[in-house]
Amino acid sequence: EIRKVFKTLLRQRNHSFAELSKKSGVPTRTIQEWYYHDREPSLFTAEKVLVALGYRLTIEKIEGGEEK
């Protein structure tokens, strides 16, 4: 769950929700919903917040993976 990743990153980096909102352009309330209310972010908003935290969202093919 991407929400769990955000919780961990927020704890490690000590960003306030307001600071992260300002850096990412994602509303403070949205970030709070992820953190406190088990809401999952969309990929679009997840990427914005990750970039604001200094990370990049990467999707890569699993070796040997097949379409189902």
Secondary structure, 3 states (H helix, E strand, C coil): CHHHHHHHHHHHHCCCHHHHHHHHCCCHHHHHHHHHCCCCCCHHHHHHHHHHCCCCCCCCCCCCCCCC
